[in-house]
Amino acid sequence: MKTPASGAIASPGATIELTGSEQTSEVSVLQAISILGALAVLAAFAANQLGWMRPSQLSYALANFAGSAILTAVAIVDQQIGFVLLQGAWALVSLVGIVTILRGARARGPG
């Protein structure tokens, strides 16, 4: 969404239509961001499948959380309710995993 030009007055909640090149630029940025989110999730999945990372590792949960949170944000912007549900749930489950891992590490203590 584009903000009004300097000095212009817009009512709260007002939207401004983007021109073709501005829409293309915004879509390109969202696509790049969503690719980064997808790569984070896919990297964790591939690392797990190849035996390089376990789901019980903090790095696995963090990659899943970061990737799914990014994809959730993009889905919200695009108003893709199904993907908001899917990726939002993925992010929440990953966040629970992060908390569980950190609590376990704290319970075991240093070393």
C-alpha positions in Angstrom: 0.0 0.0 0.0 1.3 3.4 -0.9 1.2 6.3 1.6 -0.1 9.7 0.5 2.3 12.2 -1.0 3.9 14.7 1.4 1.4 17.2 2.6 -1.6 15.2 1.4 -4.3 14.3 3.8 -5.8 10.8 4.0 -8.6 9.6 6.2 -7.8 6.7 8.5 -8.3 3.4 6.7 -8.1 5.0 3.3 -6.2 3.1 0.6 -4.4 4.4 -2.4 -4.3 2.4 -5.6 -0.9 1.5 -6.9 0.1 1.9 -10.5 1.3 -1.2 -12.5 5.0 -0.7 -11.8 4.4 -0.1 -8.1 2.2 -3.2 -7.8 4.9 -5.3 -9.6 7.6 -3.9 -7.3 5.5 -4.7 -4.2 4.7 -8.2 -5.5 8.4 -8.8 -6.2 9.4 -7.9 -2.7 6.7 -10.2 -1.2 7.8 -13.0 -3.5 11.4 -12.6 -2.4 10.4 -12.5 1.3 8.2 -15.6 0.9 11.0 -17.5 -0.9 13.3 -16.8 2.1 10.6 -18.1 4.5 10.1 -21.2 2.4 13.8 -21.8 2.2 14.1 -21.7 6.0 11.4 -24.3 6.4 12.7 -26.5 3.6 16.3 -26.3 4.8 15.3 -27.5 8.3 13.2 -30.3 6.7 16.0 -31.4 4.3 18.6 -31.2 7.1 16.4 -33.5 9.2 15.9 -35.9 6.4 19.6 -36.1 5.7 20.4 -36.7 9.4 22.2 -33.3 9.8 19.6 -31.9 12.2 17.1 -33.4 14.7 13.7 -31.9 15.5 14.8 -31.7 19.1 17.5 -29.2 18.2 16.9 -25.5 18.8 18.2 -24.6 15.3 15.5 -26.9 13.7 12.7 -25.2 15.7 14.0 -21.7 15.1 14.3 -22.3 11.3 10.7 -23.7 11.2 9.4 -20.8 13.4 11.2 -18.1 11.3 10.2 -19.5 8.0 6.6 -20.1 8.9 6.2 -16.7 10.6 7.5 -15.0 7.5 5.1 -17.0 5.3 2.3 -16.2 7.7 3.0 -12.5 7.4 3.1 -12.7 3.6 -0.2 -14.7 3.6 -1.8 -12.0 5.8 -0.7 -9.3 3.3 -2.1 -11.4 0.4 -5.3 -12.2 2.4 -4.8 -15.9 1.8 -6.8 -17.2 4.8 -6.0 -20.9 4.2 -2.2 -20.2 4.2 -2.6 -17.9 7.2 -4.1 -20.9 9.1 -1.5 -23.3 7.9 1.6 -21.2 8.4 0.2 -19.6 11.6 -0.4 -23.0 13.1 3.1 -24.1 11.9 4.6 -21.0 13.6 2.7 -21.6 16.9 3.7 -25.3 17.0 7.3 -24.3 16.3 7.2 -21.7 19.0 6.0 -24.4 21.5 8.9 -26.5 20.4 11.3 -23.6 21.0 9.9 -23.1 24.5 10.1 -26.8 25.3 13.7 -27.0 24.1 14.7 -24.0 26.1 13.0 -25.2 29.2 14.7 -28.6 28.9 18.0 -26.9 28.5 17.4 -24.7 31.5 16.3 -27.7 33.6 19.5 -29.6 32.7 21.6 -26.6 33.6 24.9 -25.6 32.1 27.3 -28.1 30.7 
